[in-house]
Amino acid sequence: MLPVWLGFERQYALMGLPADSGVLAEARDLTVICLTFELRLDSTATLSDADGVGYESTVHSALTLRFNPDDFTISGAAALVNTAFEFRMAGCTVSSVRGGSAIEVFKLIPLDEPDQGLGYVRDFLLSYMPDITTESYTAVCPNMGPLSVPAFAAWYMAFAVNHGPEIGDSSDELYGTTPGAGYTSFNWEIVGGELVACKEWTGESEGLVETGTFELYHRPGQ
């Protein structure tokens, strides 16, 4: 849609026709309607050690991403919901408290292949940033009183450790475009249809394991 809309803009400019034409306004509006997506993130972070201490924390988010014709970006933000959290300490009774946050997508950039024809997408470049999660817990152990631990970003620690190399990656040489601040995701599996693309990963570092998926759906008009 973007090349079609810009094609109308160029033709009207070349012919000296008024820029406030209803046709151009409709083409612009249809482009915004078409370039609307839903991005779903599901991720689980785990920590286990030999002393029986560990946790599992799961997050989910569904972001609506819309095209902005003023700055030519596809972006959006939503809550990052901490759907489950369990902290474990051997021999103790633990009360775990979930703690979500938010996530923002700065840019979703479709990467085309000019010689493959109009509308062909070979990959996506996603620039995004999840906020720090706020899980906490209280443990009651034998021979000691309650131990209350304030928010300590259980999920986000595992995510940040395993995605560290992806932050601030401009990918200029590979893609000829700069995604913006935040973490960068590319090498998507292009599916087509309502489910446009998806990506899954597993990372492990410093005893922290994080597995997750992105699913990108086409949601025109939403």
C-alpha positions as CSV (number, residue, x, y, z in Angstrom):
1,M,0.0,0.0,0.0
2,L,2.8,2.4,0.8
3,P,4.3,2.5,-2.8
4,V,0.7,2.8,-4.2
5,W,-0.1,5.8,-2.0
6,L,3.2,7.5,-2.7
7,G,2.7,6.8,-6.4
8,F,-0.5,8.7,-6.3
9,E,1.3,11.6,-4.5
10,R,4.0,11.7,-7.2
11,Q,1.5,11.6,-10.0
12,Y,-0.6,14.5,-8.6
13,A,2.6,16.5,-8.0
14,L,3.8,16.0,-11.6
15,M,0.4,17.0,-13.0
16,G,0.2,20.0,-10.8
17,L,-3.1,18.8,-9.2
18,P,-4.1,20.1,-5.7
19,A,-2.5,18.2,-2.8
20,D,-5.7,18.3,-0.8
21,S,-7.5,16.1,-3.3
22,G,-10.0,13.7,-1.9
23,V,-8.4,10.9,-3.8
24,L,-5.0,11.5,-2.1
25,A,-6.8,11.7,1.3
26,E,-8.5,8.4,0.6
27,A,-5.3,6.7,-0.5
28,R,-3.6,7.9,2.7
29,D,-6.4,6.7,4.9
30,L,-6.5,3.3,3.1
31,T,-2.7,3.0,3.7
32,V,-3.2,3.5,7.4
33,I,-6.0,1.0,7.5
34,C,-4.1,-1.6,5.6
35,L,-0.8,-1.2,7.5
36,T,-2.3,-2.2,10.9
37,F,-0.9,-5.3,12.7
38,E,-1.2,-7.2,16.0
39,L,2.1,-8.3,17.6
40,R,1.9,-11.0,20.2
41,L,4.7,-11.7,22.6
42,D,4.8,-14.8,24.8
43,S,7.9,-15.5,26.9
44,T,8.9,-17.5,29.9
45,A,12.0,-17.0,32.1
46,T,13.4,-19.6,34.5
47,L,16.2,-19.8,37.0
48,S,17.3,-22.9,38.8
49,D,20.4,-23.7,41.0
50,A,21.7,-26.6,43.0
51,D,20.5,-25.1,46.3
52,G,16.8,-25.4,45.3
53,V,16.4,-21.7,44.7
54,G,14.8,-20.6,41.5
55,Y,11.7,-19.2,39.8
56,E,9.6,-19.2,36.7
57,S,8.0,-16.1,35.3
58,T,5.8,-15.8,32.2
59,V,4.7,-12.7,30.3
60,H,2.3,-12.0,27.5
61,S,1.5,-8.9,25.4
62,A,-0.7,-8.1,22.4
63,L,0.2,-4.8,20.8
64,T,-1.7,-3.0,18.0
65,L,0.8,-1.5,15.6
66,R,-0.4,1.2,13.3
67,F,1.2,3.1,10.4
68,N,1.8,6.8,11.0
69,P,1.8,8.7,7.7
70,D,3.5,11.7,9.2
71,D,6.7,9.9,10.1
72,F,6.3,6.7,8.1
73,T,6.7,4.4,11.1
74,I,4.6,1.4,12.2
75,S,4.6,1.5,16.0
76,G,2.6,0.9,19.2
77,A,2.6,0.1,22.9
78,A,0.7,-2.1,25.3
79,A,0.8,-3.7,28.7
80,L,3.3,-6.5,29.4
81,V,1.2,-8.8,31.5
82,N,2.9,-11.1,34.0
83,T,0.6,-14.0,33.6
84,A,2.4,-16.4,36.0
85,F,5.2,-16.2,38.6
86,E,6.5,-18.8,41.0
87,F,9.5,-18.3,43.2
88,R,11.0,-21.5,44.9
89,M,13.2,-21.9,48.0
90,A,13.8,-25.4,49.2
91,G,12.2,-26.1,52.6
92,C,10.3,-22.7,52.7
93,T,6.8,-21.6,52.0
94,V,6.8,-18.9,49.4
95,S,4.1,-16.4,48.4
96,S,4.8,-15.1,44.9
97,V,3.4,-11.9,43.6
98,R,3.2,-11.2,39.8
99,G,4.4,-7.9,38.5
100,G,3.9,-6.8,34.9
101,S,5.0,-3.7,33.1
102,A,4.7,-2.3,29.5
103,I,6.3,-2.8,26.1
104,E,6.8,-0.4,23.2
105,V,7.5,-1.1,19.6
106,F,9.3,1.9,18.0
107,K,9.4,0.6,14.5
108,L,8.2,-2.4,12.5
109,I,10.0,-2.3,9.1
110,P,9.0,-4.7,6.3
111,L,12.1,-5.5,4.2
112,D,11.3,-6.1,0.5
113,E,13.1,-7.5,-2.5
114,P,12.6,-5.1,-5.5
115,D,13.2,-7.8,-8.1
116,Q,10.5,-10.0,-6.5
117,G,7.7,-7.6,-7.4
118,L,5.4,-5.3,-5.4
119,G,4.3,-6.5,-2.0
120,Y,7.0,-9.2,-1.5
121,V,8.4,-9.2,2.0
122,R,11.5,-11.2,2.8
123,D,11.9,-10.2,6.4
124,F,10.9,-7.8,9.2
125,L,13.0,-5.6,11.3
126,L,11.5,-4.9,14.7
127,S,12.8,-2.4,17.2
128,Y,11.2,-2.6,20.6
129,M,11.7,-2.2,24.4
130,P,10.0,-4.0,27.3
131,D,10.0,-2.2,30.6
132,I,11.4,-3.8,33.8
133,T,9.0,-6.3,35.3
134,T,8.1,-6.1,39.0
135,E,7.7,-9.6,40.5
136,S,8.2,-10.0,44.2
137,Y,7.8,-12.7,46.9
138,T,7.7,-13.4,50.6
139,A,9.3,-16.6,52.0
140,V,8.7,-18.2,55.4
141,C,11.5,-20.6,56.3
142,P,12.1,-22.8,59.4
143,N,13.8,-21.0,62.3
144,M,13.4,-17.5,60.7
145,G,10.7,-14.9,60.2
146,P,9.2,-13.9,56.9
147,L,11.6,-12.7,54.3
148,S,10.0,-10.2,52.0
149,V,11.8,-9.4,48.7
150,P,10.6,-6.3,46.8
151,A,10.3,-6.1,43.1
152,F,13.4,-7.6,41.4
153,A,12.6,-7.9,37.7
154,A,12.6,-11.7,37.5
155,W,11.5,-12.0,33.8
156,Y,13.3,-8.9,32.6
157,M,16.7,-10.1,34.0
158,A,16.6,-13.3,32.0
159,F,15.4,-11.4,28.9
160,A,18.0,-8.7,29.1
161,V,20.9,-11.2,29.7
162,N,19.9,-13.3,26.7
163,H,19.0,-10.4,24.3
164,G,21.9,-8.1,25.3
165,P,23.7,-8.4,21.9
166,E,20.5,-7.2,20.1
167,I,20.1,-3.9,21.8
168,G,21.1,-0.9,19.7
169,D,21.8,-3.0,16.7
170,S,21.4,-0.7,13.7
171,S,21.9,-3.4,11.1
172,D,22.8,-0.8,8.6
173,E,25.1,-3.0,6.5
174,L,22.6,-5.9,6.3
175,Y,19.4,-3.9,5.7
176,G,20.3,-0.4,4.8
177,T,18.0,1.0,7.5
178,T,18.2,2.0,11.1
179,P,15.5,0.5,13.3
180,G,15.9,2.9,16.2
181,A,16.6,2.5,19.9
182,G,15.8,-0.7,21.8
183,Y,16.2,-4.4,21.0
184,T,16.3,-5.4,17.4
185,S,14.7,-8.6,16.0
186,F,15.1,-9.9,12.5
187,N,15.3,-13.2,10.7
188,W,11.5,-13.9,10.9
189,E,9.7,-16.8,9.3
190,I,7.4,-15.3,6.7
191,V,4.1,-17.2,6.8
192,G,1.6,-15.1,4.8
193,G,-2.1,-14.7,5.2
194,E,-3.6,-13.4,8.5
195,L,-0.5,-14.7,10.4
196,V,2.1,-12.7,8.5
197,A,5.2,-13.8,10.3
198,C,6.5,-15.4,13.4
199,K,9.7,-16.0,15.3
200,E,10.7,-18.2,18.3
201,W,13.9,-18.4,20.4
202,T,15.6,-19.9,23.4
203,G,18.5,-18.4,25.2
204,E,20.5,-19.4,28.2
205,S,23.2,-17.3,30.0
206,E,24.4,-17.2,33.6
207,G,21.8,-19.8,34.7
208,L,19.0,-17.7,33.3
209,V,16.9,-19.3,30.5
210,E,14.4,-17.4,28.4
211,T,12.2,-18.9,25.7
212,G,9.8,-16.8,23.7
213,T,7.8,-16.3,20.5
214,F,6.6,-13.3,18.4
215,E,3.6,-13.7,16.2
216,L,2.7,-10.9,13.7
217,Y,-0.9,-10.7,12.5
218,H,-2.4,-8.5,9.8
219,R,-5.3,-6.6,11.3
220,P,-6.5,-4.0,8.7
221,G,-9.0,-1.5,10.0
222,Q,-8.6,-2.3,13.7
